[in-house]
Amino acid sequence: MLILFATTLSLITCSLKHYKTIGVEEKGVDKELSSIPLLSELNYIYETYISENRNYTTRLYLSHFLSNDYKNSDLFFNNHHRSIALKPETDKKTVKEVKAKVISASSGCSTIVRFIRRIIPGYLSKKKKPRVLVIGDSVTSGYGSESNKSENWMPSQYWAYAKMFFELEKIDNGNKADEYNALFIGSWTDGSFTIHHNGVERRVKAMAEGYGGASLEQLFKPIFGNADLPNRFYDETKGTFSIKSYLSKYRTMDDNGERLVSSKINPAGECVKGTDGKEYVIGTEITSQDRLSKVDVCTPSIIVINLCHNTTLKNYQKNIGPVLNTINKELPDTKVVLMTIDEAGTLFPTDYPNYAASQITYTGLHEKNAAIYNYLKEKVENESKGVYVFASQFVMPTMESVPSIEKEGKYGKDSSVIAPNYHPNNKAHEVWGYALYSLIKWIIS
């Protein structure tokens, strides 16, 4: 059974009673660090080997692995930092275990955190074209994600970043129409951007379904999110969640990801032939040529669900099974990625003395989302049946993800953003996007 967090500890010493904790390994540990509240034993980290000149560094942050009881503790990785860096070393598909030592500076006690690195070479999937539907809340819609961009042209949302990484690969490999493609589909949230890379400048389309205030349990209700918007995944005739119902309302593309063609002013409900020779019915909500051109919806090959923020562990446990059962029944060949995230901030506010601890320290959201992740790893993950758990929080910058106004290289709260720690800035979206891109490539390769 997985252990989430110990709730009675304040300081770690070698004399504490030992609890057998996931991720603690006896061999090679100098002194035992008792009861560190680690997350799942099998923490998958996804990376892509692109080229020697354009491989990216993945950084893992200690704060994401500890409970709030360890605020301002003297724990470090063995490199004397609160994070460690990984970079793909081989252009072969690789599964590699990493054992990172965590040390208490005062006692010398230590333990081992285990990661499983999944490294995929980019070229393996160059002829594939995944069709990715991302369903999420305000984080997915991009609330707060405009701040702290590395470059102004870059995308805002993490899933648009995943699309960007496919586009960068395409440009670097001859810009061929049939290589390094990915379609991010949706009817509501537009994350399109203009890419600038190696002399190429072009508009890139990326869509998703992100709704402020949305939660997993709301997928089964007529309203989705906190803006009284109709749930586009709700089947009114059956009173429940349905991807098939969503497709019947919003389909604009065939399952090659090519746009359906109609000459009608109102194409809703028209039966037309796709580029694959199959017959398709344009969605009943596609009531104009403008909507036909702007909405990108077809049968997804991968569905990403990022709905852990606005729910409780109990509600998530109650609803995730029915969601997966519906998807499996309606689209048995579609893979599902269950994404978990963390809030922005840190467990080590004393490392940042210029900022009020109340503005940058983790809240209960940190532990609740970690509990959801542990539940998914223990009870739900089943890759043989196409269900993947994506722990994007591990790679998420801590303080650097807090929505901020950058002045003299310092981080501070942006007063225009509500609950900023709940809505990480663009730096978090960028690294989430790279990890999601790498996971997608792992799935389709």
C-alpha positions in Angstrom: 0.0 0.0 0.0 1.3 3.4 -0.9 2.1 5.9 1.9 1.2 9.4 1.0 2.3 11.7 3.9 3.2 11.2 7.5 1.2 13.8 9.4 2.8 13.8 12.8 6.5 14.7 12.0 8.2 18.0 12.5 11.9 17.4 12.3 13.7 14.4 10.9 16.2 12.7 13.1 17.9 9.2 13.0 16.2 8.3 16.3 12.6 8.5 14.9 10.7 5.3 14.7 11.2 3.7 11.3 8.2 3.4 9.0 8.7 1.4 5.8 8.2 4.1 3.2 7.8 3.8 -0.5 11.1 5.0 -2.1 13.4 4.2 0.8 16.1 1.8 -0.1 18.4 0.3 2.6 21.4 -0.6 0.4 23.9 2.2 -0.1 22.3 4.6 2.4 24.7 5.9 5.0 22.2 6.5 7.8 18.5 5.9 7.6 16.3 8.9 7.2 13.1 7.7 8.9 9.6 8.3 7.6 10.3 10.7 4.7 6.8 11.0 3.2 7.7 10.2 -0.4 5.2 9.7 -3.3 4.8 6.6 -5.4 7.7 4.3 -5.9 7.5 4.4 -9.7 7.7 8.1 -10.6 7.9 8.2 -14.4 9.8 11.1 -16.0 9.4 11.6 -19.7 12.1 13.0 -22.0 12.8 13.2 -25.7 16.2 12.9 -27.4 16.0 15.4 -30.2 19.6 16.2 -31.1 22.8 17.1 -29.3 22.2 20.7 -30.0 18.6 20.9 -29.0 18.1 18.4 -26.1 16.3 19.9 -23.1 17.2 19.6 -19.4 14.5 18.3 -17.1 14.8 19.5 -13.5 13.1 17.7 -10.6 12.2 19.7 -7.4 12.4 18.4 -3.9 9.4 20.4 -2.7 7.0 18.3 -4.8 7.9 15.1 -3.0 7.4 16.2 0.6 4.4 17.0 2.8 3.8 20.4 4.4 5.2 19.1 7.6 8.7 19.5 6.1 8.4 23.3 5.5 11.8 24.9 6.0 13.4 21.6 6.9 17.1 21.1 6.1 16.6 18.5 3.4 18.6 18.6 0.2 19.5 16.4 -2.7 23.0 15.0 -2.6 24.1 17.9 -4.9 23.4 20.3 -1.9 20.5 21.8 -3.9 16.7 21.5 -3.7 16.6 20.2 -7.3 18.4 17.9 -9.7 18.8 18.1 -13.4 18.5 15.3 -16.1 19.3 15.5 -19.8 18.8 12.7 -22.4 22.1 11.0 -23.1 21.2 8.5 -25.9 19.1 8.5 -29.1 17.8 5.0 -28.2 14.5 4.3 -26.6 15.5 3.9 -22.9 14.1 3.1 -19.6 16.6 4.1 -16.9 16.3 4.1 -13.1 17.6 7.0 -11.1 18.3 6.9 -7.4 18.6 10.4 -6.0 19.8 10.7 -2.4 18.0 13.1 -0.1 20.1 14.2 2.9 19.3 16.0 6.2 22.1 18.6 6.5 22.0 18.6 10.3 21.8 14.9 11.1 23.5 13.4 8.1 20.6 10.9 7.7 19.6 10.1 4.1 17.2 8.2 1.9 16.8 7.4 -1.8 14.1 8.7 -4.1 13.6 6.5 -7.2 12.7 7.8 -10.6 12.1 5.8 -13.8 13.3 7.9 -16.8 11.5 7.1 -20.1 13.6 8.6 -22.9 12.3 8.5 -26.4 14.2 9.5 -29.6 12.2 12.0 -31.6 12.6 10.2 -34.9 10.7 7.1 -33.8 7.3 8.7 -34.2 8.0 11.1 -37.0 5.3 9.5 -39.3 2.6 9.4 -36.6 -0.1 12.0 -36.1 -1.6 11.8 -32.7 -5.0 13.5 -32.2 -4.9 14.9 -28.6 -8.0 16.1 -26.7 -7.0 18.0 -23.4 -9.9 18.4 -20.9 -9.2 20.6 -17.9 -10.0 23.6 -15.7 -8.6 27.2 -15.5 -5.0 26.0 -15.6 -5.8 24.3 -18.9 -7.6 27.4 -20.1 -4.4 29.3 -19.4 -5.4 31.5 -16.5 -2.2 33.2 -15.3 -0.1 31.6 -18.0 0.7 34.7 -19.9 3.2 36.0 -17.3 7.0 35.2 -17.3 7.3 33.9 -20.9 10.8 33.2 -22.1 10.0 34.9 -25.4 6.9 36.9 -26.3 5.9 34.7 -29.2 5.7 31.5 -27.2 2.4 29.8 -26.4 0.5 30.3 -23.1 -0.9 26.9 -22.2 1.1 23.7 -21.6 -0.7 21.7 -24.3 0.1 24.5 -26.9 3.7 24.1 -25.8 3.5 20.4 -26.5 2.3 21.3 -30.0 5.2 23.8 -30.3 7.8 21.1 -29.6 6.3 19.0 -32.4 6.6 22.0 -34.7 10.2 22.7 -33.7 11.0 19.1 -34.6 9.3 19.5 -38.0 11.2 22.6 -38.8 14.5 21.1 -37.8 14.0 18.1 -40.0 13.2 19.6 -43.3 9.7 21.0 -42.6 8.0 18.0 -44.4 4.2 18.0 -44.4 3.9 14.3 -43.4 6.4 14.3 -40.5 6.4 15.3 -36.9 2.7 16.2 -36.8 0.3 16.4 -33.8 -3.2 17.7 -33.8 -4.5 19.3 -30.5 -8.3 19.3 -30.9 -11.0 21.3 -29.2 -14.0 23.5 -29.6 -13.5 26.1 -26.8 -10.0 27.0 -25.8 -7.7 28.4 -28.6 -4.0 28.4 -27.8 -2.8 29.2 -31.3 0.6 31.0 -31.6 3.0 32.2 -34.3 6.2 30.2 -34.2 9.6 31.7 -34.9 12.4 29.2 -35.5 15.3 28.8 -37.8 14.0 31.4 -40.2 10.5 30.0 -40.2 7.6 32.1 -39.1 4.0 30.7 -39.3 0.8 30.5 -37.4 0.3 27.3 -35.5 -3.2 26.1 -34.4 -3.7 24.4 -31.1 -7.1 23.8 -29.3 -8.3 22.3 -26.1 -11.2 22.2 -23.7 -10.3 24.3 -20.6 -13.0 25.8 -18.3 -12.4 27.8 -15.2 -13.7 26.1 -12.0 -14.2 22.7 -13.8 -13.9 19.5 -11.8 -14.0 15.8 -12.6 -17.4 15.3 -11.1 -18.9 18.1 -13.3 -18.3 15.9 -16.4 -21.5 14.2 -15.4 -23.5 17.4 -15.0 -25.2 19.8 -17.5 -22.9 22.7 -16.5 -19.1 22.5 -16.7 -17.0 25.1 -14.8 -18.0 28.2 -12.8 -19.3 30.3 -15.7 -22.6 28.5 -16.2 -21.4 27.1 -19.5 -23.1 24.1 -20.9 -21.1 20.9 -20.5 -20.0 20.0 -24.1 -19.4 16.4 -22.9 -22.9 15.9 -21.5 -25.4 13.6 -23.3 -28.7 15.2 -22.6 -30.7 12.2 -23.7 -28.9 9.9 -21.3 -28.0 12.4 -18.6 -24.4 11.5 -18.4 -20.8 12.1 -19.7 -20.1 11.0 -23.2 -17.3 11.6 -25.7 -19.6 10.3 -28.5 -22.1 13.1 -27.7 -19.3 15.7 -27.8 -18.2 14.4 -31.3 -21.8 14.5 -32.5 -22.1 18.1 -31.5 -18.7 19.5 -32.5 -17.1 17.3 -35.2 -15.4 19.4 -37.9 -12.7 16.9 -39.1 -12.3 13.4 -40.3 -10.2 10.9 -38.4 -7.1 11.8 -40.4 -7.4 15.2 -38.8 -8.4 16.8 -42.1 -11.2 19.4 -42.1 -14.6 18.3 -43.5 -15.8 20.3 -46.5 -19.3 21.7 -46.9 -20.7 24.3 -49.2 -23.8 25.0 -47.0 -24.1 28.2 -45.0 -25.2 26.1 -42.1 -23.4 22.8 -42.3 -24.7 21.3 -39.0 -25.7 17.7 -39.4 -24.6 17.4 -43.0 -23.1 14.0 -44.0 -19.9 14.4 -46.0 -17.0 12.2 -47.0 -13.6 12.6 -45.4 -10.2 12.2 -46.9 -10.1 8.7 -45.6 -13.1 7.8 -47.7 -15.4 7.4 -44.7 -18.7 9.2 -44.1 -18.9 11.7 -41.3 -21.6 13.9 -39.9 -20.7 17.5 -39.2 -21.5 18.4 -35.6 -25.0 19.7 -34.7 -23.4 22.8 -33.1 -21.4 23.7 -36.2 -24.0 26.1 -37.5 -21.8 28.3 -39.7 -18.8 28.1 -42.0 -17.0 30.2 -39.5 -17.4 27.6 -36.8 -16.5 24.9 -39.3 -13.2 26.6 -39.9 -12.4 27.5 -36.3 -13.4 24.4 -34.3 -11.0 21.4 -34.6 -12.8 18.3 -33.4 -12.4 14.7 -34.5 -12.1 11.3 -32.8 -9.1 11.7 -30.3 -6.4 9.0 -30.2 -5.3 10.4 -26.8 -7.4 12.1 -24.2 -5.6 14.1 -21.5 -7.7 14.8 -18.3 -6.3 17.5 -16.0 -9.0 17.9 -13.4 -7.5 17.5 -10.0 -7.4 21.1 -8.8 -11.1 21.8 -8.0 -12.2 18.5 -6.5 -11.6 16.4 -3.4 -9.8 13.1 -3.2 -13.1 11.4 -2.4 -14.9 12.9 -5.4 -12.0 12.1 -7.7 -12.0 8.5 -6.5 -15.8 8.3 -7.0 -15.8 9.6 -10.5 -12.6 8.6 -12.3 -13.7 5.0 -12.8 -17.0 5.9 -14.6 -15.1 8.4 -16.7 -12.6 5.8 -17.8 -15.3 3.2 -18.3 -17.2 5.5 -20.6 -14.2 6.4 -22.7 -13.2 2.7 -23.0 -16.7 1.7 -24.0 -17.1 4.5 -26.6 -13.5 4.7 -27.9 -11.7 1.5 -27.0 -8.6 2.3 -29.0 -8.1 5.8 -27.4 -5.4 6.2 -24.8 -6.1 8.2 -21.6 -3.6 10.3 -19.8 -4.5 11.3 -16.2 -2.5 14.5 -15.4 -1.8 15.8 -11.9 -0.2 19.1 -11.1 0.9 21.1 -8.0 0.5 24.6 -7.0 3.2 27.2 -7.5 5.4 28.0 -4.5 7.8 26.2 -2.2 8.2 24.3 1.0 11.3 26.3 1.7 10.2 30.0 2.0 13.2 30.9 4.2 15.3 30.3 1.0 13.6 33.5 -0.3 13.8 36.0 2.5 12.7 38.9 0.4 9.1 37.5 0.1 6.3 37.0 2.5 6.1 33.3 3.4 2.3 33.5 3.2 2.5 34.3 -0.5 4.9 31.6 -1.6 4.4 28.6 0.8 2.3 25.6 -0.3 -1.2 25.2 1.0 -3.4 22.2 1.4 -3.8 22.0 -2.4 -0.3 20.6 -2.5 -1.1 17.6 -0.3 -4.5 17.0 -1.8 -3.2 16.8 -5.4 -0.4 14.5 -4.2 -3.0 12.2 -2.6 -4.9 12.1 -6.0 -1.6 11.2 -7.7 -0.9 8.4 -5.3 -4.4 7.0 -5.7 -4.0 7.0 -9.5 -0.6 5.2 -9.3 -1.9 2.6 -6.8 -5.4 1.9 -8.1 -6.0 3.3 -11.6 -2.8 3.3 -13.7 -2.9 0.5 -16.3 -0.8 1.1 -19.3 -1.6 -2.3 -20.8 -5.1 -1.0 -21.1 -4.1 2.4 -22.3 -4.4 4.4 -19.0 -1.3 6.5 -18.2 -0.6 8.7 -15.1 1.3 11.9 -15.9 2.9 13.5 -12.8 3.8 16.8 -14.3 4.3 18.3 -10.8 7.8 16.7 -10.5 9.2 18.9 -13.3 7.4 22.0 -12.3 9.6 24.9 -11.1 8.7 25.9 -7.5 9.2 29.6 -6.8 9.9 30.4 -10.4 6.3 29.2 -11.3 4.6 31.8 -9.1 2.8 34.4 -11.3 4.9 37.5 -10.8 6.1 40.9 -12.0 9.8 40.5 -12.8 11.8 43.4 -11.4 15.5 43.2 -10.9 15.4 39.4 -11.3 13.1 39.0 -8.3 9.8 37.2 -8.0 6.8 38.7 -6.4 3.0 38.3 -6.4 1.1 39.8 -9.4 -1.8 41.5 -7.7 -3.9 41.2 -10.9 -3.9 37.4 -10.6 -6.4 35.8 -8.2 -5.0 32.8 -6.1 -1.7 33.0 -7.9 -0.3 29.8 -6.3 -3.2 27.9 -7.9 -2.4 29.2 -11.3 1.3 28.7 -12.2 2.9 31.0 -14.7 4.3 30.4 -18.1 7.5 28.8 -16.8 5.5 25.9 -15.4 3.4 25.6 -18.6 6.6 25.4 -20.7 8.1 22.5 -18.8 4.7 20.7 -18.5 4.4 21.1 -22.3 7.8 19.4 -22.9 7.0 16.6 -20.6 3.5 16.1 -22.2 5.1 16.1 -25.7 7.6 13.5 -24.5 4.8 11.4 -23.0 2.7 11.6 -26.2 5.8 10.5 -28.2 6.3 7.6 -25.8 2.7 6.4 -26.2 2.7 6.5 -30.0 6.2 5.1 -30.6 
